Amino acid sequence: MKSLWVEVQERTGLKTPADKLNLLLESTKPYCTEEEFLAARAEAFAILNKSGFRTARTFATTMHDQLKIRAREMEELENADRNIA
């Protein structure tokens, strides 16, 4: 029954939880290395399978925020180094 529901959702254009999670994870790519992305993706899908979409979504959005902050801090450091030189 569950597989039928997933198939109906796919055919009607509704995204599955895995599709939604993939979209969320794709937004982290500009902020991390490929290795970090693959590790985080594996962890997110393990969470999805174990605890469900909401927990996996929380993980993905938290990771996105942390990576974005890290990228911003690195950019600020680079700009500070350029201003010193």
C-alpha positions as CSV (number, residue, x, y, z in Angstrom):
1,M,0.0,0.0,0.0
2,K,2.8,2.4,0.9
3,S,4.5,1.8,-2.5
4,L,1.3,2.5,-4.3
5,W,0.9,5.8,-2.4
6,V,4.5,6.8,-3.3
7,E,3.8,5.9,-7.0
8,V,0.6,8.0,-6.9
9,Q,2.5,11.0,-5.4
10,E,5.2,10.7,-8.1
11,R,2.8,10.6,-10.9
12,T,0.8,13.5,-9.6
13,G,3.9,15.6,-9.2
14,L,4.1,15.5,-5.4
15,K,7.6,15.0,-4.1
16,T,8.5,12.1,-2.0
17,P,10.3,12.7,1.3
18,A,13.5,11.5,-0.3
19,D,13.1,14.0,-3.2
20,K,12.4,16.8,-0.8
21,L,15.5,15.9,1.3
22,N,17.6,15.7,-1.9
23,L,16.5,19.3,-2.8
24,L,17.4,20.5,0.7
25,L,20.8,18.9,0.5
26,E,21.6,20.3,-2.9
27,S,21.4,23.8,-1.4
28,T,24.5,22.9,0.7
29,K,26.8,22.1,-2.3
30,P,28.1,25.7,-2.7
31,Y,29.3,25.7,0.9
32,C,31.2,22.4,1.2
33,T,33.5,20.0,-0.5
34,E,32.2,17.0,-2.4
35,E,33.4,14.7,0.4
36,E,31.5,16.7,3.0
37,F,28.4,16.7,0.9
38,L,28.5,12.9,0.3
39,A,29.0,12.2,4.0
40,A,26.2,14.6,5.0
41,R,23.9,13.1,2.4
42,A,24.5,9.6,3.7
43,E,23.9,10.8,7.3
44,A,20.7,12.6,6.3
45,F,19.3,9.5,4.5
46,A,20.2,7.3,7.5
47,I,18.2,9.8,9.7
48,L,15.3,9.7,7.2
49,N,15.2,5.9,7.3
50,K,15.5,5.8,11.1
51,S,13.6,8.8,12.4
52,G,11.5,10.2,9.5
53,F,11.4,13.2,7.3
54,R,11.1,15.9,10.0
55,T,14.2,14.9,11.8
56,A,16.1,14.5,8.5
57,R,14.9,18.0,7.4
58,T,16.1,19.5,10.6
59,F,19.5,17.9,10.2
60,A,19.7,19.2,6.6
61,T,18.7,22.7,7.4
62,T,21.0,22.9,10.4
63,M,23.8,21.6,8.3
64,H,23.0,24.2,5.6
65,D,23.1,27.0,8.1
66,Q,26.3,25.9,9.7
67,L,28.1,25.5,6.3
68,K,26.8,28.9,5.2
69,I,28.1,30.5,8.4
70,R,31.5,28.8,7.9
71,A,31.7,30.0,4.3
72,R,30.9,33.5,5.3
73,E,33.5,33.5,8.0
74,M,36.1,32.2,5.6
75,E,35.3,34.9,3.1
76,E,35.6,37.6,5.8
77,L,39.0,36.2,6.8
78,E,40.1,36.3,3.2
79,N,38.9,39.9,2.8
80,A,40.7,40.9,6.1
81,D,43.9,39.3,4.8
82,R,43.6,41.2,1.5
83,N,43.1,44.5,3.4
84,I,46.2,43.9,5.5
85,A,48.4,43.2,2.5
